[in-house]
Amino acid sequence: MGKNGLTSAWLEQLTGALENRELIKINLQQSAEATVEETKNFIEQGTDIQVVQTIGRVLVLYRPATNEENQRISSVVENM
């Protein structure tokens, strides 16, 4: 999470990272003002990103890429 907390600019960074990778994990620092649940809700309500798993202060995020060249994971998920 950015040092400015939960912002739309931070969500845009997540979206950009997921466009290239489709699956990422983020770690909330101990000093973060937002809880894991607040962060999860903020992400899911403000975007089409899915929080697929939380482990402690780590959130695993998934969003299918719109560019076919970056769809390594979503193509596998689609065939499941």
TAMORA-V821949 format. One record per residue. N is the residue number from 1. SS is DSSP state (H for helix, E for strand, - for the rest). D_LAST is the distance of its C-alpha to the last C-alpha in whole Angstrom. Layout:
# TAMORA-V821949
n=N ss=SS d_last=D_LAST
n=N ss=SS d_last=D_LAST
This chain:
# TAMORA-V821949
n=1 ss=- d_last=32
n=2 ss=- d_last=34
n=3 ss=- d_last=38
n=4 ss=- d_last=39
n=5 ss=- d_last=36
n=6 ss=- d_last=33
n=7 ss=- d_last=34
n=8 ss=H d_last=33
n=9 ss=H d_last=33
n=10 ss=H d_last=31
n=11 ss=H d_last=28
n=12 ss=H d_last=29
n=13 ss=H d_last=29
n=14 ss=H d_last=25
n=15 ss=H d_last=24
n=16 ss=H d_last=25
n=17 ss=H d_last=24
n=18 ss=H d_last=20
n=19 ss=H d_last=21
n=20 ss=H d_last=21
n=21 ss=H d_last=19
n=22 ss=- d_last=16
n=23 ss=E d_last=16
n=24 ss=E d_last=20
n=25 ss=E d_last=22
n=26 ss=E d_last=25
n=27 ss=E d_last=28
n=28 ss=- d_last=31
n=29 ss=- d_last=34
n=30 ss=- d_last=36
n=31 ss=- d_last=39
n=32 ss=- d_last=36
n=33 ss=- d_last=38
n=34 ss=- d_last=35
n=35 ss=- d_last=33
n=36 ss=H d_last=29
n=37 ss=H d_last=29
n=38 ss=H d_last=31
n=39 ss=H d_last=29
n=40 ss=H d_last=25
n=41 ss=H d_last=27
n=42 ss=H d_last=28
n=43 ss=H d_last=25
n=44 ss=H d_last=23
n=45 ss=H d_last=26
n=46 ss=H d_last=27
n=47 ss=- d_last=24
n=48 ss=- d_last=21
n=49 ss=- d_last=20
n=50 ss=E d_last=18
n=51 ss=E d_last=19
n=52 ss=E d_last=16
n=53 ss=E d_last=18
n=54 ss=E d_last=22
n=55 ss=E d_last=24
n=56 ss=- d_last=28
n=57 ss=- d_last=29
n=58 ss=E d_last=26
n=59 ss=E d_last=23
n=60 ss=E d_last=19
n=61 ss=E d_last=19
n=62 ss=E d_last=16
n=63 ss=- d_last=16
n=64 ss=- d_last=15
n=65 ss=- d_last=17
n=66 ss=- d_last=19
n=67 ss=- d_last=20
n=68 ss=H d_last=18
n=69 ss=H d_last=19
n=70 ss=H d_last=18
n=71 ss=- d_last=15
n=72 ss=H d_last=13
n=73 ss=H d_last=11
n=74 ss=H d_last=10
n=75 ss=H d_last=9
n=76 ss=H d_last=7
n=77 ss=H d_last=5
n=78 ss=H d_last=6
n=79 ss=- d_last=4
n=80 ss=- d_last=0
